[in-house]
């Protein structure tokens, strides 16, 4: 979500997250005439490391959960798809 909002002090980090958005937007246009769809998926938060007791208990999307959401929405072909806490495959 950092690629979608402005947080002072995180400009460089946000730019690295926003760059793929532009790449996907461009690919969506370039590949449309070949009937290839491109969906940008925004997970809430991915599990990267074992959670410690100091880590806040926030919604975490596993790679499997994100993949299931992608498969579910692929037929609808939205440009963007946000994960939400209500999704349960």
Number of C-alpha atoms within 10 A of each C-alpha: 13 15 17 11 9 11 11 7 8 10 13 9 12 18 13 12 15 16 11 13 19 12 11 17 15 12 15 18 13 13 12 11 9 8 9 12 18 19 19 18 18 18 19 17 13 14 12 10 6 7 10 8 7 6 8 8 9 8 13 14 18 15 13 10 16 20 12 15 20 17 10 12 14 15 9 9 14 13 14 14 16 12 16 13 9 6 10 8 9
